Amino acid sequence: MICAIPGCGGKPTYHISGRITSGGSGLAGVTATLSGSESRTFTTDSSGNYSFNDLEVGTFTVTPSLTGYLFLPRYRNVWLDGLDADGFDFSGMYVVAGSLAATTQTVYLKSNGAVWAWGDNGSGQLGDGTTTDSAVPLHVAGLVGVTAVSAGSNHTVALKSDGTVWAWGNNNSGQLGDGTTSGRTAPVAVIGLADVKAIAAGSEDTFALKNDGTVRAWGNNSSGQLGDGTTTSRSTPVQTSGLSGVKAIAAGKDHAVALKIDGTVWAWGNNSNGQLGNGTTTSSSIPVQSSVLASVTGIAGGAKDTFALNFDGTVWAWGYNGIGQLGIGTTTDSATPVKVSGISGTAIIAAGDDHAVALNFDGTVWAWGNNSNGQLGNGTTTNSSVPIQSGGLSGVMGIAGGAKDTFALKSDGTVWAWGNNGHGQLGDGTMTDRWTPLQVQ
């Protein structure tokens, strides 16, 4: 055993220890990874404890990991020099990401890989072979093994476990990726696309992230939102220029966003309101880096704005702010990232057209921006330029922002919805707007 007291012989060593909890209780089975001058792992015990012993002076990073969980903070940097590092704790939250997607239609991915949809079906985006709206969920036939879903303005996209992408609904700009501009009321495969791990549907465009960290895009390109250096629309996938090492993608109305492995954010397309976040209002047909941000773990795209979740649980926003959707207490646009006021401990961020939604690690939901249809869920139709809690919800583990509505998935497997219901997209069997959360049938 090496003596840890200077002067007693041997080189001093130190330890890093902490606890990982979820809902206030210890979380067992978490892999805590130590990186730096030494690399080790430690699996937490039944009380959530971890410890790394006999460490020499240096800078280390501790990162927790457990399938299905997010952690706050995402990692901790620790400097050892003369003192042990105790109390480096983390909070864990079980989440379901990608199970809900919405615009004026709502899409729900069940744990068995089946897809259900309801709401607006004017372009066949419910995938049931018709163009009839539905105020109750319908099963999308013929799709199995789905791992993610995304909803565009009038089209829907699904990613299957084999890495293929399927789409249906409006195809005026080629956003279904089948080489045509003919609409579809049932899923069709995107041509020439495989090995995909994530998808995002924009207004009239679609994006796919491949396992090699590159991005493919297709559909409307009038603002350069496909990122291929042109403004030519495409009915089959093209590669977004100059992007590699991407781990997440998001789409706005006519701009797109990518999060790279190094924590930086890149965006392209329309920038009339500063939604690319590079300090200008000049649109770009190739990706440009969003200013300042370098420790981001999640992204979301609104109609004309963009949101980023930082590793410390804070939320940042930029772009259009005419209805207070940046959450900074004003209605002034920002072409660079600004910190959303009065919210921390956030696990997931989502965006609608003109409102944003945050799921906190305590299972509560917060929203801000446009509230004309009750999409903030606080029982009013008054807009808010700062986050307010949605309807007293708790135990939430997934969220989605629709055009003018909001959705939450609770830990008991139930889905809750509020806001605009003009096409039955809240799934309660009516077409009546709801200002507070109600359960989908």
C-alpha positions in Angstrom: 0.0 0.0 0.0 1.4 3.4 -1.0 1.5 5.9 1.8 -0.8 9.0 1.0 0.9 11.3 3.5 3.7 13.4 2.1 7.0 12.6 3.8 6.2 9.1 5.1 7.9 7.4 2.1 6.6 6.7 -1.3 4.7 9.0 -3.7 1.4 10.5 -2.3 -1.8 9.1 -3.9 -5.4 10.2 -3.7 -8.9 9.0 -4.5 -12.0 10.1 -6.3 -15.4 9.0 -4.9 -19.0 9.8 -5.2 -22.6 8.5 -5.5 -24.9 8.1 -8.4 -28.6 8.4 -7.6 -32.0 8.3 -9.4 -35.0 9.8 -7.7 -33.0 10.2 -4.5 -32.1 6.5 -4.3 -28.8 4.8 -5.1 -28.5 3.6 -8.7 -26.7 0.3 -8.9 -24.9 -1.1 -12.0 -23.7 2.2 -13.4 -20.4 2.0 -15.1 -18.3 5.0 -14.0 -15.4 5.5 -16.4 -12.2 7.3 -15.3 -10.1 8.9 -18.0 -7.0 11.0 -17.9 -3.4 9.9 -17.1 -5.1 6.6 -16.0 -8.1 4.8 -17.4 -10.3 2.6 -15.2 -13.9 1.6 -14.7 -16.0 1.1 -11.6 -19.5 -0.4 -11.3 -21.6 1.2 -8.6 -22.8 -0.9 -5.7 -26.4 -1.2 -4.5 -26.2 2.2 -2.9 -24.8 3.9 -6.0 -21.3 4.4 -4.7 -18.2 4.4 -6.8 -14.5 5.0 -6.0 -11.2 5.2 -7.7 -8.2 4.8 -5.4 -4.4 5.2 -5.5 -4.4 8.0 -8.1 -1.4 10.3 -8.5 -1.6 14.1 -9.1 -3.3 14.9 -12.3 -6.5 15.9 -14.1 -9.2 13.2 -14.6 -12.7 12.9 -16.0 -15.4 10.7 -14.5 -18.3 9.7 -16.9 -21.2 7.5 -15.8 -23.1 5.2 -18.3 -26.1 2.9 -18.0 -28.3 1.9 -20.9 -31.5 4.0 -21.0 -30.3 6.6 -18.6 -29.1 10.2 -18.8 -26.9 11.8 -16.2 -26.5 15.2 -14.7 -23.9 16.4 -15.1 -22.9 14.3 -18.1 -19.3 14.1 -16.7 -17.1 15.7 -14.1 -13.6 17.0 -14.4 -11.5 16.4 -11.3 -8.1 17.9 -10.5 -6.1 16.0 -7.8 -3.3 17.8 -6.1 -2.9 17.4 -2.3 -6.5 16.5 -1.5 -8.9 13.6 -2.1 -11.9 14.3 -4.2 -15.0 13.2 -2.4 -18.7 13.9 -3.2 -18.4 14.0 -7.0 -22.1 12.9 -7.3 -24.4 12.4 -10.3 -28.2 12.2 -10.8 -29.5 9.6 -13.2 -32.8 9.7 -15.1 -34.3 6.9 -17.2 -35.6 8.4 -20.4 -37.3 7.3 -23.6 -35.9 9.3 -26.5 -37.4 9.3 -30.0 -40.7 7.5 -29.0 -42.8 10.6 -29.7 -42.8 12.9 -32.7 -45.3 15.6 -33.7 -46.3 18.5 -35.9 -50.0 18.5 -36.9 -49.8 14.7 -36.8 -48.5 12.7 -33.8 -46.4 9.6 -34.1 -45.8 7.2 -31.3 -43.2 4.4 -31.3 -44.1 1.5 -28.9 -41.4 -0.6 -27.2 -42.3 -3.5 -29.5 -41.2 -1.5 -32.6 -44.7 -0.8 -33.8 -45.7 2.7 -34.9 -49.0 4.4 -34.2 -50.2 7.8 -35.5 -53.1 10.2 -35.2 -54.1 13.8 -36.2 -53.7 15.5 -39.6 -53.8 13.0 -42.5 -54.4 15.4 -45.4 -51.3 14.1 -47.2 -51.4 10.5 -46.0 -48.9 11.2 -43.2 -50.7 8.8 -40.8 -49.6 5.9 -43.1 -52.9 4.1 -42.9 -53.6 4.1 -46.7 -56.1 7.0 -46.5 -56.1 10.8 -46.3 -58.7 10.9 -43.5 -57.8 12.7 -40.2 -58.0 10.6 -37.0 -58.6 11.8 -33.5 -57.5 8.5 -32.1 -54.3 6.5 -32.6 -54.1 4.2 -35.7 -51.6 1.5 -36.3 -49.2 2.1 -39.2 -49.4 -1.3 -40.9 -46.4 -3.1 -42.5 -43.7 -1.4 -40.3 -41.9 -3.6 -37.8 -38.6 -3.3 -36.0 -38.7 0.5 -35.9 -36.3 2.2 -33.5 -37.0 5.9 -34.1 -39.7 8.1 -35.6 -39.8 11.8 -36.8 -42.6 14.0 -38.0 -42.3 16.7 -40.7 -45.0 19.3 -41.6 -46.9 16.8 -43.7 -44.7 13.7 -43.9 -43.5 11.1 -41.4 -40.2 9.1 -41.2 -39.2 5.9 -39.5 -35.8 4.3 -38.8 -35.7 0.5 -38.7 -33.3 -1.7 -36.7 -31.7 -2.8 -39.9 -30.5 0.8 -40.6 -33.0 1.5 -43.4 -35.3 4.6 -43.5 -39.0 4.6 -44.5 -41.2 7.6 -45.2 -44.8 8.5 -46.1 -47.1 11.5 -46.6 -46.4 14.7 -48.7 -43.6 14.4 -51.2 -43.9 17.6 -53.2 -40.2 18.4 -52.7 -38.9 14.8 -52.7 -38.8 14.6 -48.9 -39.8 10.9 -48.9 -36.5 10.1 -50.7 -37.9 7.5 -53.1 -36.8 9.3 -56.3 -40.2 10.8 -57.0 -42.4 13.7 -56.0 -45.5 11.6 -55.6 -47.2 11.5 -52.2 -47.6 8.2 -50.4 -50.2 7.0 -47.9 -48.2 4.0 -46.8 -44.4 3.7 -46.0 -41.9 3.5 -48.8 -38.1 2.9 -48.4 -35.7 5.8 -48.9 -33.5 4.9 -51.9 -29.9 3.9 -51.4 -29.8 4.5 -47.7 -28.5 2.1 -45.1 -26.5 2.0 -41.9 -28.5 4.9 -40.4 -28.6 5.5 -36.7 -30.8 8.6 -36.3 -33.3 10.6 -38.4 -34.9 14.1 -38.3 -37.8 15.4 -40.4 -38.0 19.1 -41.3 -40.8 21.0 -42.8 -40.3 19.6 -46.4 -36.9 17.9 -46.0 -35.5 14.9 -44.2 -32.1 14.1 -42.6 -30.3 10.9 -41.7 -27.2 10.4 -39.5 -25.1 7.4 -40.5 -23.1 5.2 -38.2 -19.9 6.7 -39.7 -20.9 10.1 -38.4 -21.8 11.6 -41.7 -25.2 13.2 -42.6 -27.5 12.6 -45.6 -30.3 14.9 -46.6 -33.1 15.1 -49.2 -36.2 17.2 -50.0 -36.7 20.9 -50.3 -33.4 22.8 -50.6 -34.6 26.4 -51.3 -32.6 27.8 -48.4 -29.6 25.5 -48.7 -31.0 23.3 -45.8 -29.7 20.1 -47.3 -26.2 21.4 -46.8 -24.7 20.2 -50.0 -23.5 23.7 -51.2 -26.5 24.2 -53.5 -30.1 25.2 -53.4 -31.3 22.4 -55.6 -34.0 20.2 -54.1 -33.3 16.4 -54.1 -35.6 13.4 -54.2 -32.9 11.0 -53.1 -30.3 11.4 -50.4 -27.1 13.6 -50.9 -24.3 14.0 -48.4 -24.2 17.2 -46.3 -20.8 18.8 -47.1 -17.9 18.8 -44.7 -19.6 17.1 -41.7 -18.0 14.2 -39.9 -18.0 13.0 -36.3 -21.7 13.9 -35.9 -23.6 12.2 -33.0 -27.1 13.9 -33.3 -29.1 15.8 -35.8 -32.2 18.1 -35.6 -34.3 19.9 -38.2 -36.1 23.3 -38.1 -38.5 24.6 -40.8 -35.8 25.3 -43.4 -32.6 24.9 -41.4 -30.8 21.9 -39.9 -28.5 21.4 -36.9 -25.8 18.8 -36.1 -24.1 18.0 -32.8 -20.6 16.6 -33.1 -18.8 14.2 -30.8 -16.6 17.0 -29.6 -19.7 18.9 -28.2 -19.7 21.6 -30.9 -22.9 22.6 -32.8 -23.1 23.2 -36.5 -26.0 24.5 -38.6 -27.0 25.3 -42.1 -29.9 26.6 -44.2 -32.1 29.7 -43.6 -30.5 32.2 -41.2 -32.9 35.2 -41.6 -33.4 35.3 -37.8 -30.0 34.1 -36.7 -31.0 30.5 -36.2 -27.6 29.2 -37.4 -26.1 30.9 -34.3 -22.9 32.2 -35.9 -23.5 35.9 -35.2 -24.9 36.7 -38.6 -28.2 36.6 -40.5 -26.7 35.3 -43.7 -28.0 31.9 -44.8 -25.6 29.1 -45.6 -25.8 26.1 -47.9 -23.0 24.4 -46.0 -22.6 23.8 -42.3 -21.2 26.7 -40.1 -20.3 26.4 -36.4 -22.7 28.0 -33.9 -20.8 30.5 -31.8 -19.5 29.9 -28.2 -21.0 26.4 -27.6 -18.5 23.6 -27.0 -20.0 21.3 -24.3 -23.4 20.4 -25.8 -25.1 17.1 -25.2 -28.5 17.6 -27.0 -30.0 19.8 -29.7 -33.5 20.7 -31.0 -34.7 22.8 -34.0 -37.8 25.1 -33.9 -39.3 26.8 -36.9 -36.9 29.7 -36.9 -34.8 29.0 -33.8 -32.4 26.5 -32.3 -31.9 25.0 -28.8 -28.9 23.3 -27.2 -28.6 21.4 -23.9 -25.3 21.9 -22.2 -23.5 19.2 -20.2 -24.4 21.0 -17.0 -28.1 20.8 -17.6 -28.5 24.4 -18.7 -30.4 25.3 -22.0 -29.2 27.7 -24.6 -31.2 29.2 -27.5 -30.8 31.4 -30.6 -32.8 32.7 -33.6 -36.3 34.1 -33.8 -37.7 35.4 -30.5 -40.8 37.3 -31.5 -43.0 35.3 -29.1 -40.4 34.8 -26.4 -39.5 31.3 -27.5 -35.8 31.8 -26.6 -36.9 31.9 -23.0 -34.7 34.9 -22.0 -37.5 37.2 -20.8 -37.5 39.4 -23.9 -38.8 39.2 -27.5 -35.5 40.2 -29.1 -33.9 37.9 -31.7 -30.4 36.6 -31.0 -27.9 35.5 -33.7 -25.7 33.9 -31.0 -26.5 31.5 -28.2 -28.1 32.9 -25.1 -28.9 31.1 -21.8 -32.6 30.3 -21.2 -33.6 32.0 -17.9 -34.5 30.2 -14.7 -34.1 26.6 -15.7 -31.5 24.0 -14.9 -31.2 20.3 -14.4 -32.6 19.6 -17.8 -32.4 16.1 -19.3 -34.1 16.6 -22.7 -34.9 19.6 -24.9 -37.6 19.7 -27.6 -39.1 22.4 -29.8 -42.3 23.2 -31.6 -42.9 25.9 -34.2 -42.8 28.8 -31.8 -42.4 27.2 -28.3 -39.9 25.1 -26.6 -40.2 22.3 -24.0 -37.7 21.0 -21.4 -37.8 17.8 -19.4 -36.0 18.1 -16.1 -34.2 15.3 -14.2 -36.9 15.5 -11.5 -39.5 14.3 -14.1 -41.2 17.7 -14.5 -41.9 19.5 -17.8 -41.3 23.2 -18.5 -42.3 25.2 -21.6 -42.1 28.8 -22.9 -42.9 30.8 -26.0 -46.2 30.8 -28.0 -49.2 29.7 -25.9 -52.0 30.7 -28.3 -53.5 27.1 -28.2 -52.5 26.3 -24.6 -49.3 24.4 -25.7 -47.4 25.5 -22.6 -49.9 23.5 -20.5 -50.4 25.9 -17.7 -54.2 26.3 -18.1 -53.9 29.7 -20.0 -53.3 30.9 -23.5 -50.9 33.6 -22.4 -47.5 33.6 -24.0 -44.4 33.4 -21.7 -40.9 34.5 -22.5 -39.5 32.5 -19.5 -40.1 28.8 -18.7 -43.2 27.8 -16.8 -44.2 24.4 -15.5 -46.6 22.4 -17.6 -49.7 21.2 -15.7 -48.0 19.7 -12.6 -46.8 16.7 -14.6 -44.3 14.4 -12.8 -42.7 11.1 -13.6 -42.2 12.1 -17.3 -39.4 10.4 -19.2 -39.9 11.6 -22.8 -41.2 14.7 -24.5 -42.0 16.0 -28.0 -43.0 19.5 -29.3 -45.6 19.7 -32.1 -46.4 22.7 -34.2 -48.7 24.2 -31.6 -49.0 21.3 -29.2 -46.9 19.3 -26.7 -46.6 15.7 -25.6 -45.2 13.8 -22.7 -44.5 10.1 -22.1 -44.7 9.1 -18.4 -42.9 6.3 -16.6 -46.1 4.2 -16.5 -46.2 4.2 -20.3 -49.1 6.6 -20.7 -48.9 9.5 -23.2 -50.2 13.0 -22.3 -50.9 15.9 -24.6 -52.0 19.5 -24.6 -52.4 22.4 -27.0 -53.9 22.6 -30.5 -56.2 19.8 -31.5 -57.7 21.0 -34.8 -56.9 17.7 -36.5 -57.4 15.5 -33.5 -53.6 15.4 -32.9 -54.0 15.2 -29.1 -55.5 11.8 -29.5 -58.4 12.2 -27.1 -61.2 11.5 -29.6 -62.1 15.2 -30.0 -60.9 18.2 -31.9 -61.0 20.5 -28.9 -57.9 22.4 -27.8 -56.6 21.5 -24.3 -54.8 24.0 -22.1 -53.6 21.4 -19.6 -52.3 17.9 -20.1 -54.8 15.1 -20.7 -54.1 11.4 -21.4 -54.1 10.1 -25.0 -56.7 7.4 -25.5 
